[in-house]
Amino acid sequence: MQTLTFAAIFFVTWWLCLFIVLPFGVKTQQEDEDGTVLGTTESAPARPMLVRKALITTVLAGVVVGALYFANAQFNLNIEAISRWFE
């Protein structure tokens, strides 16, 4: 697998994992005891914890891409091989 292809797959996987991780542990301002910040809605997150979620996303994307790389390297599992299953 070429480096640029690997980086592109990691980039796309990272964004998909980010959208999976974002809703976990979110507490709205309405649920928080501190109240609503002026100029925001009550449904806005009180503390989004974006740095923690970015780190979790990076680890999760690394595991997913690592598993894909392993499947490609050990079992020659790629798009062509998968498309033959559906013929």
N, C-alpha and C positions, 0 to 999 in steps of 0.2 A: 504494500500500500504506500503510495507516495505521500510525502509530508504534507503537501497542500491539501490533498484529499482527506487525510487524517484530520487536519486542522478544521476543514470545512464540516466534516461529520461531527467533530467535537463541538463546534460553534452551534450548529443546529440542535444537537442533543442538549447542550447547555441551556439554550432558550426554552426548549420543551420542558426540561426538568425545572426550570425556574417557574414556569406557569403551574407546574404541579405543586411546588413547594410553597409558593406565595400565600395561599389561604391558611396554611397551618399555623395555629397559635395566635391568630389575629383577634384582638379584642377591640371592639368599636368604642368610640368616645362616649356613646350612650351607656355602654356597659361599665366603663371605667368610672371610678369614684371622683376623679379630678374634674369631670364635667367637659363641656364642649369648648374648644378653642374658638375664639371669635373669628368669624369669616369662613368657618368650615362646617360641613354637615355633621349630623350626629352619627352617621354611618361610616365616617372616615376612621381609619385605624388610629388608635391612641399611640401605640408604639409599634411601628411596622417591622423593626428588627431586620433591616435590609442587609446589613453586613453578615449577620449570622446566616441568613437565608442564602446569600451569595456563596458562602463557604460550604453550606450543605449542598447547594446546587452543584458546585464544582466537584465535590466528592462523588455525588450521585452520577453526574455525567461521566466522570472518570471511570466509575465502575461499569456503566453501561457501554461506553466506548471500548473499554478494556475487554469486556465480554465479547463484543462484536469482533474486535481484533483477534482475540483468541479463537473464536469460531472460524474466522477467515484463515488464520494461519494453520490451525490444526486439522480442520475438517474441510477446508476449501469451500466454505459456505459463503456464497456471494449472490448477487442479484440473478445471475444466469442460472446458478444451481437451484435457486428457489423458484424461478419461473418454470423450470422443467417439472416441478411438482404439480403444476396446475395445467399441464398440457393434456 
